[in-house]
């Protein structure tokens, strides 16, 4: 099959005639199915919802941060602590539930709405009597209870 005037075709000759294949195109980073796109959209909405919720919680607890900062400034003056607790309660609960409370009902309210905050004994006496004394005695127990109440009080859900 070969001519007498031509050299026979060898494997090396055939390899030399081969052309280099073209480089493949860049791989697309876009998902090839709609499911991945839908999952990415759902993930983005989930992250956005979490961020919105965290921002709302942060704003809703601004009065707590302000009250805790003021509590560190007023030292252990029971009259100032009583005033601060009243203002904090008015910021957190409806005015009609808090404003008229005095004496034992005020103490019961603080104990009921705080988590692990039992205002009794010296703390309750200092809280109720301090606004009416010229020189109230400092009460570290009251300061600690006030801080715990500010950090942990929870609103009651109406029945």
C-alpha positions in Angstrom: 0.0 0.0 0.0 2.8 2.3 0.1 4.4 3.8 -2.9 7.9 2.9 -3.7 8.9 6.5 -3.8 7.5 7.4 -0.4 8.6 6.4 3.0 6.3 4.2 4.9 4.2 6.0 7.5 5.4 5.2 11.0 3.9 5.8 14.3 6.3 8.6 15.0 5.2 10.3 11.8 1.6 10.0 12.8 2.3 11.4 16.3 4.1 14.4 14.8 1.0 15.2 12.7 -1.2 15.4 15.8 -2.4 18.9 16.7 -2.5 20.0 20.4 -6.0 20.0 21.8 -7.5 23.3 22.7 -7.5 24.4 26.3 -10.8 23.9 28.0 -12.8 27.0 28.9 -13.0 28.3 32.5 -15.2 26.4 34.9 -18.3 28.3 35.8 -18.8 29.1 39.5 -22.5 29.4 39.0 -24.4 26.3 40.2 -25.8 24.2 37.4 -29.1 23.4 39.1 -31.8 25.6 40.5 -31.7 23.8 43.9 -28.3 25.3 44.8 -29.5 28.7 43.9 -32.7 28.3 46.0 -30.6 27.0 48.9 -28.2 30.0 48.7 -31.2 32.4 48.7 -32.7 30.7 51.7 -29.4 30.8 53.5 -29.1 34.5 52.8 -32.6 35.2 54.1 -31.9 33.1 57.2 -28.7 35.1 58.0 -30.6 38.4 57.4 -33.4 37.2 59.7 -31.0 36.3 62.5 -29.2 39.7 62.1 -32.5 41.6 62.3 -33.5 39.6 65.4 -30.2 40.3 67.1 -30.4 44.0 66.4 -34.0 44.1 67.8 -32.9 42.3 70.9 -29.9 44.7 71.3 -32.1 47.7 71.0 -34.8 46.3 73.3 -32.2 45.8 76.0 -30.7 49.3 75.8 -32.5 50.3 79.0 -30.8 47.4 80.8 -27.4 48.4 79.8 -28.1 52.0 80.8 -29.5 51.0 84.2 -26.4 48.7 84.9 -24.1 51.6 84.0 -25.9 53.9 86.3 -25.9 51.3 89.1 -22.1 51.2 89.0 -22.1 55.0 89.4 -24.5 55.4 92.3 -22.4 53.1 94.5 -24.4 51.6 97.3 -27.0 54.4 98.0 -30.3 52.5 98.6 -32.4 55.6 97.8 -30.8 55.9 94.4 -31.1 52.2 93.8 -34.8 52.3 94.7 -35.2 55.1 92.2 -33.2 53.2 89.5 -35.2 50.0 90.0 -38.5 52.0 89.7 -37.3 53.7 86.5 -36.1 50.4 85.0 -39.4 48.7 85.8 -41.3 51.5 84.2 -39.2 51.1 81.1 -39.8 47.3 80.9 -43.4 46.9 82.0 -46.6 48.8 81.3 -47.0 51.9 83.5 -50.4 50.7 84.9 -48.7 47.5 86.2 -45.8 49.3 88.0 -46.6 52.9 88.9 -49.0 52.3 91.7 -47.0 49.6 93.5 -45.7 50.5 96.9 -44.5 48.6 100.0 -45.0 44.8 100.0 -46.7 44.8 96.6 -43.6 46.5 95.1 -41.3 43.9 96.7 -43.6 41.1 95.5 -43.5 42.5 92.0 -39.7 42.6 92.0 -39.4 39.1 93.4 -42.0 37.7 90.9 -40.5 39.3 87.8 -36.8 38.7 88.6 -35.1 35.3 88.1 -33.6 34.1 91.4 -34.1 37.5 93.0 -35.8 37.3 96.4 -36.1 40.8 97.9 -36.5 40.0 101.6 -35.0 40.9 104.9 -32.4 43.7 105.0 -32.6 44.2 101.2 -36.4 44.8 101.2 -36.2 47.0 104.3 -33.4 49.1 102.7 -35.3 49.4 99.4 -38.6 50.5 101.0 -37.2 52.8 103.7 -34.2 54.4 102.0 -36.1 57.1 100.1 -37.5 58.4 103.4 -34.3 58.5 105.4 -31.9 61.4 105.4 -28.8 59.2 105.4 -29.6 55.7 104.3 -27.1 53.0 105.2 -25.4 51.3 102.3 -26.6 47.8 101.6 -24.3 45.6 99.5 -27.0 42.9 99.4 -29.5 45.3 97.9 -26.9 46.4 95.3 -26.3 42.8 94.3 -30.0 42.0 94.1 -30.7 45.1 92.1 -28.0 44.2 89.6 -29.4 40.6 89.3 -32.9 41.9 88.9 -31.9 44.3 86.1 -30.0 41.6 84.3 -32.6 38.8 84.6 -36.2 40.3 84.9 -38.7 38.9 82.4 -42.0 40.2 81.5 -45.0 38.1 82.3 -47.1 36.9 79.4 -50.8 37.8 80.0 -53.0 34.8 80.4 
